[in-house]
Amino acid sequence: MIKILIILFMLLMESAVLKAQSMINWIDIPYGKAISLAKEQDKNIVIYHHFKGCWVCAKMEKEVFIDPNVAGYYNKNFICVTVDVQSENGALYKNKFSTKVYPTFVFLSKNGLELHRIIGYYAPKEVIIQGKNAISKSNSLSFLNKEYRNGNREKDFLIKYIYALDNNRELDKKLIKTYL
């Protein structure tokens, strides 16, 4: 009887460990603590802005955040901060990063500099691509903005820039006319 209980206990523990590894380890902490933790662990930060009742947020939570590839990539490369913008802590983040549409994902360097931002629902593969773009020196929205301000108007660059702006809901007719 004891052997059966031990085996059942071990199976339950293994199941819990596997489940924990297949979820993003979101933490709800103040901004300053997120920066300290990022420096301590030498990781960038992703901040997931959401609120209760956001159906797109719920869809991301049920379909994307539990994907083992997404969870593995984000847990390895980022301090993953979750903020309910309707909470006191969330309101501080919302004001600091001027979020208005949800879900919004703000990617920061370990020093708190904004690298990249995306808004809305993304499938698991695209979420990983966006995480890689945030870390990339040449694909992050902050880099693309700088290149555009410095006068880069090459066709391939503008296509990449337009997609990045669209992912952040910042696409502007003036830019499209520049490309056309």
Contact map, one row per residue, 1 for C-alpha under 8 A:
111110000000000000000000000000000000000000000000000000000000000000000000000000000000000000000000000000000000000000000000000000000000000000000000000000000000000000000000000000000000
111111000000000000000000000000000000000000000000000000000000000000000000000000000000000000000000000000000000000000000000000000000000000000000000000000000000000000000000000000000000
111111100000000000000000000000000000000000000000000000000000000000000000000000000000000000000000000000000000000000000000000000000000000000000000000000000000000000000000000000000000
111111110000000000000000000000000000000000000000000000000000000000000000000000000000000000000000000000000000000000000000000000000000000000000000000000000000000000000000000000000000
111111111000000000000000000000000000000000000000000000000000000000000000000000000000000000000000000000000000000000000000000000000000000000000000000000000000000000000000000000000000
011111111100000000000000000000000000000000000000000000000000000000000000000000000000000000000000000000000000000000000000000000000000000000000000000000000000000000000000000000000000
001111111110000000000000000000000000000000000000000000000000000000000000000000000000000000000000000000000000000000000000000000000000000000000000000000000000000000000000000000000000
000111111111000000000000000000000000000000000000000000000000000000000000000000000000000000000000000000000000000000000000000000000000000000000000000000000000000000000000000000000000
000011111111100000000000000000000000000000000000000000000000000000000000000000000000000000000000000000000000000000000000000000000000000000000000000000000000000000000000000000000000
000001111111110000000000000000000000000000000000000000000000000000000000000000000000000000000000000000000000000000000000000000000000000000000000000000000000000000000000000000000000
000000111111111000000000000000000000000000000000000000000000000000000000000000000000000000000000000000000000000000000000000000000000000000000000000000000000000000000000000000000000
000000011111111100000000000000000000000000000000000000000000000000000000000000000000000000000000000000000000000000000000000000000000000000000000000000000000000000000000000000000000
000000001111111110000000000000000000000000000000000000000000000000000000000000000000000000000000000000000000000000000000000000000000000000000000000000000000000000000000000000000000
000000000111111111000000000000000000000000000000000000000000000000000000000000000000000000000000000000000000000000000000000000000000000000000000000000000000000000000000000000000000
000000000011111111100000000000000000000000000000000000000000000000000000000000000000000000000000000000000000000000000000000000000000000000000000000000000000000000000000000000000000
000000000001111111110000000000000000000000000000000000000000000000000000000000000000000000000000000000000000000000000000000000000000000000000000000000000000000000000000000000000000
000000000000111111111000000000000000000000000000000000000000000000000000000000000000000000000000000000000000000000000000000000000000000000000000000000000000000000000000000000000000
000000000000011111111100000000000000000000000000000000000000000000000000000000000000000000000000000000000000000000000000000000000000000000000000000000000000000000000000000000000000
000000000000001111111110000000000000000000000000000000000000000000000000000000000000000000000000000000000000000000000000000000000000000000000000000000000000000000000000000000000000
000000000000000111111110000000000000000000000000000000000000000000000000000000000000000000000000000000000000000000000000000000000000000000000000000000000000000000000000000000000000
000000000000000011111111000000000000000000000000000000000000000000010011000000000000000000000000000000000000000000000000000000000000000000000000000000000000000000000000000000000000
000000000000000001111111000000000000000000000000000000000000000001111011000000000000000000000000000000000000000000000000000000000000000000000000000000000000000000000000000000000000
000000000000000000111111100000000000000000000000000000000000000011110011000000000000000000000000000000000000000000000000000000000000000000000000000000000000000000000000000000000000
000000000000000000001111110000000000000000000000000000000000000011000111011000010000000000000000000000000000000000000000000000000000000000000000000000000000000000000000000000000000
000000000000000000000011111000000000000000000000000000000000000000000010001000010000000000000000000000000000000000000000000000000000000000000000000000000000000000000000000000000000
000000000000000000000001111100000000000000000000000000000000000000000000000000111100000000000000000000000000000000000000000000000000000000000000000000000000000000000000000000000000
000000000000000000000000111110000000000000000000000000000000000000000000000000011100000000000000000000000000000000000000000000000000000000000000000000000000000000000000000000000000
000000000000000000000000011111000000000000000000000000000000000000000000000000001110000000000000000000000000000000000000000000000000000000000000000000000000000000000000000000000000
000000000000000000000000001111101100000000000000000000000000000000000000000000001100000010000000000000000000000000000000000000000000000000000000000000000000000000000000000000000000
000000000000000000000000000111111100000000000000000000000000000000000000000000000000000010000000000000000000000000000000000000000000000000000000000000000000000000000000000000000000
000000000000000000000000000011111110000000000000000000000000000000000000000000000000000000001000000000000000000000000000000000000000000000000000000000000000000000000000000000000000
000000000000000000000000000001111111000000000000000000000000000000000000000000000000000000000000000000000000000000000000000000000000000000000000000000000000000000000000000000000000
000000000000000000000000000011111111100000000000000000000000000000000000000000000000000000000000000000000000000000000000000000000000000000000000000000000000000000000000000000000000
000000000000000000000000000011111111110000001000000000000000000000000000000000101000000000000000000000000000000000000000000000000000000000000000000000000000000000000000000000000000
000000000000000000000000000000111111111000001000000000000000000000000000000000000000000000000000000000000000011100000000000000000000000000000000000000000000000000000000000000000000
000000000000000000000000000000011111111100000000000000000000000000000000000000000000000000000000000000000000000000000000000000000000000000000000000000000000000000000000000000000000
000000000000000000000000000000001111111110000000000000000000000000000000000000100000000000000000000000000000000000000000000000000000000000000000000000000000000000000000000000000000
000000000000000000000000000000000111111111111000000000000000000000000000000001100000000000000000000000000000011000000000000000000000000000000000000000000000000000000000000000000000
000000000000000000000000000000000011111111100000000000000000000000000000000000000000000000000000000000000000011000000000000000000000000000000000000000000000000000000000000000000000
000000000000000000000000000000000001111111000000000000000000000000000000000000000000000000000000000000000000000000000000000000000000000000000000000000000000000000000000000000000000
000000000000000000000000000000000000111111100000000000000000000000000000000000000000000000000000000000000000000000000000000000000000000000000000000000000000000000000000000000000000
000000000000000000000000000000000000011111110000000000000000000000000000000000000000000000000000000000000000010000000000000000000000000000000000000000000000000000000000000000000000
000000000000000000000000000000000000011011111000000000000000000000000000000011100000000000000000000000000000110000000000000000000000000000000000000000000000000000000000000000000000
000000000000000000000000000000000000010001111100000000000000000000000000000011100000000000000000000000000011110000000000000000000000001000000000000000000000000000000000000000000000
000000000000000000000000000000000110010000111110000000000000000000000000000001111000000000000000000000000011110000000000000000000000000000000000000000000000000000000000000000000000
000000000000000000000000000000000000000000011111000000000000000000000000000001111000000000000000000000001111000000000000000000000000000000000000000000000000000000000000000000000000
000000000000000000000000000000000000000000001111100000000000000000000000000000011110000000000000000000011110000000000000000000000000000000000000000000000000000000000000000000000000
000000000000000000000000000000000000000000000111110000000000000000000000000000011110000000000000000000111100000000000000000000000000000000000000000000000000000000000000000000000000
000000000000000000000000000000000000000000000011111000000000000000000000000000000111100001000100001001111100000000000000000000000000000000000000000000000000000000000000000000000000
000000000000000000000000000000000000000000000001111101001000000000000000000000000111100000000000000001110000000000000000000000000000000000000000000000000000000000000000000000000000
000000000000000000000000000000000000000000000000111111001000000000000000000000000011110000000000000001000000000000000000000000000000000000000000000000000000000000000000000000000000
000000000000000000000000000000000000000000000000011111000000000000000000000000000001000000000000000000000000000000000000000000000000000000000000000000000000000000000000000000000000
000000000000000000000000000000000000000000000000001111100100000000000000000000000000000000000000000000000000000000000000000000000000000000000000000000000000000000000000000000000000
000000000000000000000000000000000000000000000000011111111100000000000000000000000000000000000000000001100000000000000000000000000000000000000000000000000000000000000000000000000000
000000000000000000000000000000000000000000000000000011111110000000000000000000000000000000000000000000000000000000000000000000000000000000000000000000000000000000000000000000000000
000000000000000000000000000000000000000000000000000001111111000000000000000000000000000000000000000001100000000000000001100000000000000000000000000000000000000000000000000000000000
000000000000000000000000000000000000000000000000011001111111100000000000000000000000000000000000000001100000000000000000100000000000000000000000000000000000000000000000000000000000
000000000000000000000000000000000000000000000000000011111111110000000000000000000000000000000000000000000000000000000000000000000000000000000000000000000000000000000000000000000000
000000000000000000000000000000000000000000000000000000111111111100000000000000000000000000000000000000000000000000000000100000000000000000000000000000000000000000000000000000000000
000000000000000000000000000000000000000000000000000000011111111110000000000000000000000000000000000000000000000000000000110000000000000000000000000000000000000000000000000000000000
000000000000000000000000000000000000000000000000000000001111111111000000000000000000000000000000000000000000000000000000000000000000000000000000000000000000000000000000000000000000
000000000000000000000000000000000000000000000000000000000111111111000000000000000000000000000000000000000000000000000000000000000000000000000000000000000000000000000000000000000000
000000000000000000000000000000000000000000000000000000000011111111100000000000000000000000000000000000000000000000000000000100000000000000000000000000000000000000000000000000000000
000000000000000000000000000000000000000000000000000000000011111111100100000000000000000000000000000000000000000000000000011100000000000000000000000000000000000000000000000000000000
000000000000000000000011000000000000000000000000000000000001111111100110000000000000000000000000000000000000000000000000000100000000000000000000000000000000000000000000000000000000
000000000000000000000111000000000000000000000000000000000000111111110110000000000000000000000000000000000000000000000000000000000000000000000000000000000000000000000000000000000000
000000000000000000000110000000000000000000000000000000000000001111111110000000000000000000000000000000000000000000000000000100000000000000000000000000000000000000000000000000000000
000000000000000000001110000000000000000000000000000000000000000001111111000000000000000000000000000000000000000000000000000000000000000000000000000000000000000000000000000000000000
000000000000000000000100000000000000000000000000000000000000000000111111100000000000000000000000000000000000000000000000000100000000000000000000000000000000000000000000000000000000
000000000000000000000001000000000000000000000000000000000000000111111111110000000000000000000000000000000000000000000000000110110000000000000000000000000000000000000000000000000000
000000000000000000001111100000000000000000000000000000000000000011111111111000000000000000000000000000000000000000000000000000000000000000000000000000000000000000000000000000000000
000000000000000000001111000000000000000000000000000000000000000000011111111100000000000000000000000000000000000000000000000000000000000000000000000000000000000000000000000000000000
000000000000000000000000000000000000000000000000000000000000000000001111111110000000000000000000000000000000000000000000000000010000000000000000000000000000000000000000000000000000
000000000000000000000001000000000000000000000000000000000000000000000111111111110000000000000000000000000000000000000000000000010010000000000000000000000000000000000000000000000000
000000000000000000000001100000000000000000000000000000000000000000000011111111110000000000000000000000000000000000000000000000000000000000000000000000000000000000000000000000000000
000000000000000000000000000000000000000000000000000000000000000000000001111111000000000000000000000000000000000000000000000000000000000000000000000000000000000000000000000000000000
000000000000000000000000000000000000000000110000000000000000000000000000111111100000000000000000000000000000000000000000000000000000000000000000000000000000000000000000000000000000
000000000000000000000000000000000000010000111100000000000000000000000000011111110000000000000000000000000000000000000000000000000000000000000000000000000000000000000000000000000000
000000000000000000000000010000000100110000111100000000000000000000000000011011111000000000000000000000000000000000000000000000000000000000000000000000000000000000000000000000000000
000000000000000000000001111000000000000000001111000000000000000000000000011001111100000000000000000000000000000000000000000000000000000000000000000000000000000000000000000000000000
000000000000000000000000011110000100000000001111000000000000000000000000000000111110000000000000000000000000000000000000000000000000000000000000000000000000000000000000000000000000
000000000000000000000000011110000000000000000011110000000000000000000000000000011111000000000000000000000000000000000000000000000000000000000000000000000000000000000000000000000000
000000000000000000000000000100000000000000000011111000000000000000000000000000001111101011001000000000000000000000000000000000000000000000000000000000000000000000000000000000000000
000000000000000000000000000000000000000000000000111100000000000000000000000000000111111011100000000000000000000000000000000000000000000000000000000000000000000000000000000000000000
000000000000000000000000000000000000000000000000111000000000000000000000000000000011111111111100000000000000000000000000000000000000000000000000000000000000000000000000000000000000
000000000000000000000000000000000000000000000000001000000000000000000000000000000001111101100000000000000000000000000000000000000000000000000000000000000000000000000000000000000000
000000000000000000000000000000000000000000000000000000000000000000000000000000000011111111100000000000000000000000000000000000000000000000000000000000000000000000000000000000000000
000000000000000000000000000000000000000000000000000000000000000000000000000000000000111111110000000000000000000000000000000000000000000000000000000000000000000000000000000000000000
000000000000000000000000000011000000000000000000000000000000000000000000000000000011101111111000000000000000000000000000000000000000000000000000000000000000000000000000000000000000
000000000000000000000000000000000000000000000000100000000000000000000000000000000011111111111100000000000000000000000000000000000000000000000000000000000000000000000000000000000000
000000000000000000000000000000000000000000000000000000000000000000000000000000000001111111111110000000000000000000000000000000000000000000000000000000000000000000000000000000000000
000000000000000000000000000000000000000000000000000000000000000000000000000000000000100111111111000000000000000000000000000000000000000000000000000000000000000000000000000000000000
000000000000000000000000000000100000000000000000000000000000000000000000000000000010100011111111100000000000000000000000000000000000000000000000000000000000000000000000000000000000
000000000000000000000000000000000000000000000000100000000000000000000000000000000000100001111111111100000000000000000000000000000000000000000000000000000000000000000000000000000000
000000000000000000000000000000000000000000000000000000000000000000000000000000000000000000111111111000000000000000000000000000000000000000000000000000000000000000000000000000000000
000000000000000000000000000000000000000000000000000000000000000000000000000000000000000000011111110000000000000000000000000000000000000000000000000000000000000000000000000000000000
000000000000000000000000000000000000000000000000000000000000000000000000000000000000000000001111111000000100000000000000000000000000000000000000000000000000000000000000000000000000
000000000000000000000000000000000000000000000000000000000000000000000000000000000000000000000111111100000000000000000000000000000000000000000000000000000000000000000000000000000000
000000000000000000000000000000000000000000000000100000000000000000000000000000000000000000000110111111010000000000000000000000000000000000000000000000000000000000000000000000000000
000000000000000000000000000000000000000000000000000000000000000000000000000000000000000000000100011111000000000000000000000000000000000000000000000000000000000000000000000000000000
000000000000000000000000000000000000000000000000000000000000000000000000000000000000000000000000001111110000000000000011000000000000000000000000000000000000000000000000000000000000
000000000000000000000000000000000000000000000000111001011000000000000000000000000000000000000000001111110000000000000011000000000000000000000000000000000000000000000000000000000000
000000000000000000000000000000000000000000000001110001011000000000000000000000000000000000000000000011111000000000000011100000000000000000000000000000000000000000000000000000000000
000000000000000000000000000000000000000000000011110000000000000000000000000000000000000000000000001011111100000000001111000000000000000000000000000000000000000000000000000000000000
000000000000000000000000000000000000000000000111100000000000000000000000000000000000000000000000000000111110000000001110000000000000000000000000000000000000000000000000000000000000
000000000000000000000000000000000000000000000111100000000000000000000000000000000000000000000000100000011111000001111100000000000000000000000000000000000000000000000000000000000000
000000000000000000000000000000000000000000011110000000000000000000000000000000000000000000000000000000001111100001111000000000000000010000000000000000000000000000000000000000000000
000000000000000000000000000000000000000000011100000000000000000000000000000000000000000000000000000000000111111111110000000000000000000000000000000000000000000000000000000000000000
000000000000000000000000000000000000000000111000000000000000000000000000000000000000000000000000000000000011111111100000000000000000000000000000000000000000000000000000000000000000
000000000000000000000000000000000010011001111000000000000000000000000000000000000000000000000000000000000001111110000000000000000000000000000000000000000000000000000000000000000000
000000000000000000000000000000000010011000000000000000000000000000000000000000000000000000000000000000000001111110000000000000000000000000000000000000000000000000000000000000000000
000000000000000000000000000000000010000000000000000000000000000000000000000000000000000000000000000000000001111111000000000000000000000000000000000000000000000000000000000000000000
000000000000000000000000000000000000000000000000000000000000000000000000000000000000000000000000000000000001111111100000000000000000000000000000000000000000000000000000000000000000
000000000000000000000000000000000000000000000000000000000000000000000000000000000000000000000000000000000111100111111000000000000000000000000100000000000000000000000000000000000000
000000000000000000000000000000000000000000000000000000000000000000000000000000000000000000000000000000000111100011111000000000000000011000011110000000000000000000000000000000000000
000000000000000000000000000000000000000000000000000000000000000000000000000000000000000000000000000000000111000001111100000000000000110000011100000000000000000000000000000000000000
000000000000000000000000000000000000000000000000000000000000000000000000000000000000000000000000000000011110000001111110000000000000010000001000000000000000000000000011000000000000
000000000000000000000000000000000000000000000000000000000000000000000000000000000000000000000000000000011100000000011111000000000100000000000000000000000000000000000011100000000000
000000000000000000000000000000000000000000000000000000000000000000000000000000000000000000000000000011111000000000001111100000000000000000000000000000000000000000000011100000000000
000000000000000000000000000000000000000000000000000000010000000000000000000000000000000000000000000011110000000000000111110000000000000000000000000000000000000000000010000000000000
000000000000000000000000000000000000000000000000000000011011000000000000000000000000000000000000000000100000000000000011111000000000000000000000000000000000000000000000000000000000
000000000000000000000000000000000000000000000000000000000001000100000000000000000000000000000000000000000000000000000001111101100000000000000000000000000000000000000000000000000000
000000000000000000000000000000000000000000000000000000000000000100000000000000000000000000000000000000000000000000000000111111100000000000000000000000000000000000000000000000000000
000000000000000000000000000000000000000000000000000000000000001110101100000000000000000000000000000000000000000000000000011111110000000000000000000000000000000000000000000000000000
000000000000000000000000000000000000000000000000000000000000000000000100000000000000000000000000000000000000000000000000001111111000000000000000000000000000000000000000000000000000
000000000000000000000000000000000000000000000000000000000000000000000000000000000000000000000000000000000000000000000000011111111100000000000000000000000000000000000000000000000000
000000000000000000000000000000000000000000000000000000000000000000000100000000000000000000000000000000000000000000000000011111111110000000000000000000000000000000000000000000000000
000000000000000000000000000000000000000000000000000000000000000000000100110000000000000000000000000000000000000000000000000111111111000000000000000000000000000000000000000000000000
000000000000000000000000000000000000000000000000000000000000000000000000000000000000000000000000000000000000000000000000000011111111100000000000000000000000000000000000000000000000
000000000000000000000000000000000000000000000000000000000000000000000000000000000000000000000000000000000000000000000100000001111111110000000000000000000000000000000000000000000000
000000000000000000000000000000000000000000000000000000000000000000000000010000000000000000000000000000000000000000000000000000111111111000000000000000000000000000000000000000000000
000000000000000000000000000000000000000000000000000000000000000000000000000000000000000000000000000000000000000000000000000000011111111100000000000000000000000000000000000000000000
000000000000000000000000000000000000000000000000000000000000000000000000000000000000000000000000000000000000000000010000000000001111111101110000000000000000000000000000000000000000
000000000000000000000000000000000000000000000000000000000000000000000000000000000000000000000000000000000010000000111000000000000111111100111000000000000000000000000000000000000000
000000000000000000000000000000000000000000010000000000000000000000000000000000000000000000000000000000000000000000100000000000000011111110010000000000000000000000000000000000000000
000000000000000000000000000000000000000000000000000000000000000000000000000000000000000000000000000000000000000000000000000000000001111111110000000000000000000000000000000000000000
000000000000000000000000000000000000000000000000000000000000000000000000000000000000000000000000000000000000000000000000000000000000001111110010000000000000000000000000000000000000
000000000000000000000000000000000000000000000000000000000000000000000000000000000000000000000000000000000000000000000000000000000000100111110011000000000000000000000000000000000000
000000000000000000000000000000000000000000000000000000000000000000000000000000000000000000000000000000000000000000000000000000000000110111111011000000000000000100000000000000000000
000000000000000000000000000000000000000000000000000000000000000000000000000000000000000000000000000000000000000000110000000000000000111111111111000000000000000000000000000000000000
000000000000000000000000000000000000000000000000000000000000000000000000000000000000000000000000000000000000000000111000000000000000010000111111100000000000000010011000000000000000
000000000000000000000000000000000000000000000000000000000000000000000000000000000000000000000000000000000000000001110000000000000000000000011111110000000000000000000000000000000000
000000000000000000000000000000000000000000000000000000000000000000000000000000000000000000000000000000000000000000100000000000000000000011111111111000000000000000000000000000000000
000000000000000000000000000000000000000000000000000000000000000000000000000000000000000000000000000000000000000000000000000000000000000001111111111100000000000010000000000000000000
000000000000000000000000000000000000000000000000000000000000000000000000000000000000000000000000000000000000000000000000000000000000000000001111111110000000000010000000000000000000
000000000000000000000000000000000000000000000000000000000000000000000000000000000000000000000000000000000000000000000000000000000000000000000111111111000000000000000000000000000000
000000000000000000000000000000000000000000000000000000000000000000000000000000000000000000000000000000000000000000000000000000000000000000000011111111110000000000000000000000000000
000000000000000000000000000000000000000000000000000000000000000000000000000000000000000000000000000000000000000000000000000000000000000000000001111111111000000000000000000000000000
000000000000000000000000000000000000000000000000000000000000000000000000000000000000000000000000000000000000000000000000000000000000000000000000111111110000000000000000000000000000
000000000000000000000000000000000000000000000000000000000000000000000000000000000000000000000000000000000000000000000000000000000000000000000000011111110000000000000000000000000000
000000000000000000000000000000000000000000000000000000000000000000000000000000000000000000000000000000000000000000000000000000000000000000000000001111111000000000000000000000000000
000000000000000000000000000000000000000000000000000000000000000000000000000000000000000000000000000000000000000000000000000000000000000000000000001111111100110000000000000000000000
000000000000000000000000000000000000000000000000000000000000000000000000000000000000000000000000000000000000000000000000000000000000000000000000000100111110110000000000000000000010
000000000000000000000000000000000000000000000000000000000000000000000000000000000000000000000000000000000000000000000000000000000000000000000000000000011111110000000000000000000000
000000000000000000000000000000000000000000000000000000000000000000000000000000000000000000000000000000000000000000000000000000000000000000000000000000001111111000000000000000000010
000000000000000000000000000000000000000000000000000000000000000000000000000000000000000000000000000000000000000000000000000000000000000000000000000000000111111100000000000000000000
000000000000000000000000000000000000000000000000000000000000000000000000000000000000000000000000000000000000000000000000000000000000000000000000000000011111111110000000000000000000
000000000000000000000000000000000000000000000000000000000000000000000000000000000000000000000000000000000000000000000000000000000000000000000000000000011111111111000000000000000010
000000000000000000000000000000000000000000000000000000000000000000000000000000000000000000000000000000000000000000000000000000000000000000000000000000000011111111100000000000000010
000000000000000000000000000000000000000000000000000000000000000000000000000000000000000000000000000000000000000000000000000000000000000000100000000000000001111111110000000000000000
000000000000000000000000000000000000000000000000000000000000000000000000000000000000000000000000000000000000000000000000000000000000000000001001100000000000111111111000000000000000
000000000000000000000000000000000000000000000000000000000000000000000000000000000000000000000000000000000000000000000000000000000000000000000000000000000000011111111100001000110000
000000000000000000000000000000000000000000000000000000000000000000000000000000000000000000000000000000000000000000000000000000000000000000000000000000000000001111111110000000000000
000000000000000000000000000000000000000000000000000000000000000000000000000000000000000000000000000000000000000000000000000000000000000000001000000000000000000111111111000000000000
000000000000000000000000000000000000000000000000000000000000000000000000000000000000000000000000000000000000000000000000000000000000000000001000000000000000000011111111111000000000
000000000000000000000000000000000000000000000000000000000000000000000000000000000000000000000000000000000000000000000000000000000000000000000000000000000000000001111111111000000000
000000000000000000000000000000000000000000000000000000000000000000000000000000000000000000000000000000000000000000001111000000000000000000000000000000000000000000111111110000000000
000000000000000000000000000000000000000000000000000000000000000000000000000000000000000000000000000000000000000000001110000000000000000000000000000000000000000000011111111000000000
000000000000000000000000000000000000000000000000000000000000000000000000000000000000000000000000000000000000000000000110000000000000000000000000000000000000000000001111111000000000
000000000000000000000000000000000000000000000000000000000000000000000000000000000000000000000000000000000000000000000000000000000000000000000000000000000000000000001111111100000000
000000000000000000000000000000000000000000000000000000000000000000000000000000000000000000000000000000000000000000000000000000000000000000000000000000000000000001001101111110110000
000000000000000000000000000000000000000000000000000000000000000000000000000000000000000000000000000000000000000000000000000000000000000000000000000000000000000000000000011111110000
000000000000000000000000000000000000000000000000000000000000000000000000000000000000000000000000000000000000000000000000000000000000000000000000000000000000000000000000001111111000
000000000000000000000000000000000000000000000000000000000000000000000000000000000000000000000000000000000000000000000000000000000000000000000000000000000000000000000000000111111100
000000000000000000000000000000000000000000000000000000000000000000000000000000000000000000000000000000000000000000000000000000000000000000000000000000000000000001000000001111111110
000000000000000000000000000000000000000000000000000000000000000000000000000000000000000000000000000000000000000000000000000000000000000000000000000000000000000001000000001111111111
000000000000000000000000000000000000000000000000000000000000000000000000000000000000000000000000000000000000000000000000000000000000000000000000000000000000000000000000000011111111
000000000000000000000000000000000000000000000000000000000000000000000000000000000000000000000000000000000000000000000000000000000000000000000000000000000000000000000000000001111111
000000000000000000000000000000000000000000000000000000000000000000000000000000000000000000000000000000000000000000000000000000000000000000000000000000001010011000000000000000111111
000000000000000000000000000000000000000000000000000000000000000000000000000000000000000000000000000000000000000000000000000000000000000000000000000000000000000000000000000000011111
